[in-house]
Amino acid sequence: MAPSRRRARSSEPAADLLTSLPPLLLDSILTRLDLRDAVRTSALSRAWRRRWVDLPCLSLSRIGRGGIPAVAVDSVLLRYPGNISNFSIHSLDTHSARRVDDWLIAVRNRGVKSIDLKGPAPAFALHSSVFLCTSLVCLKLHLCLIPPLPVEFTGFPVLKQLELSGVTFPPNGQIQLEAIIKASPLLDTLSLIYVDTYSEAFPGWVIWGANLRRLTIVSKDNHGWQVAELPNLHEATINLQSCENFSDFGGLLAGLAQVRKLVLNKCYPPVLFFLPLVSIVGNCCHSK
């Protein structure tokens, strides 16, 4: 009998031990799990069957091939009433990509703090509701067709990181991009990597940011960048691959004179074009 009693005691569900923890601590543990693992906790015991539904927020990450299937996302957004802290989609197939619009609309008013979207090739059209997620702290968009700003757009009051990679704006999109940056007063990190603004002319547009500390620009074309005063800029990386018609490259660098670390990557076909850049970088006393 003793062995069986020992077995009975040892088979006590681990979930019962977890249940004895303070509710706030349990919520803190579960909210750090992605969707799949959080839902799996419902199998631990009867007390945990709907524990995940009562969490203050969930993370919808790793959606796509090899991760959370689209049908599971639909089910969770229907059943779960709380906030969605993180919304991350990578490598969606074409069929699942059609669901992204509905998902963005669903998470818009759920306190989402981070959105990271990487569409399928070719790029897919993004829904404008992404610009109405005012609780965003981090926004990363890859391989997307950026829609015009909705009339309800009021800015991103707490956005700290904006990364745009391989995205395409509507014609004269530099005006829209400038508006987004200017409407993000807490922006700390800005990355513009192969951003197409469909501008035939280059009517300079300004990169603002009193709190901007990190700036990355990777491009093969001149998009008319100008830099306003960036008093807190710590690091700038400028990579202008195959760019032979960047008439105001010196003006861009002059706007980065206060940066502490400056990384330049550029092919310089004409030797004479290289010479003025040396003097500009030399005057940037804190650059490396």
Secondary structure, DSSP 8 states (H G I E B T S, - for coil): -HHHHHHHHHTS-HHHHHHTS-HHHHHHHHTTSBHHHHHHGGGS-GGGTTTGGG-SEEEEEEESTTSB-HHHHHHHHHH--SEEEEEEEES--HHHHTTHHHHHHHHTTTT--EEEEE--SS-EE--GGGGG-TT-SEEEEESEE-----TT----TT--EEEEES-B-STTHHHHHHHHHHT-TT--EEEEES-B---SS---EEE--TT--EEEEEESS---EEE---TT--EEEEEETT----TTHHHHHHTTTT-SEEEEEE---SHHHHHHHHHHHHH-TT--
